[in-house]
């Protein structure tokens, strides 16, 4: 079965709304994870630390440039993910619609290609 990544994306505003109701959000997320486990589709789920604790390695120039977070030019931040093993994109979308999310956030659904689909380099 194909794998799909449900990528949680948020803004400063949606992240603040989530933090305002963090206990409720965590309970709803725990319930969602239990449902995906019972359905046998969850492969992994992780959240990420505050973006202010991260860095960006930018390869725009000749040499990589490292910049501490937060990232002023970024309008949406990747906050975490669920990796699901489901039969179709539509099934992944149906799960994504059930993710507990704060108003203003988004869930991006992306298929993870199998190793047999990645171009191989001849040596």
Helices and strands as residue ranges (DSSP letters): E 3-10, H 12-20, H 22-38, E 42-47, G 51-53, E 55-58, E 65-68, E 77-85, H 89-96, E 106-112, G 115-117
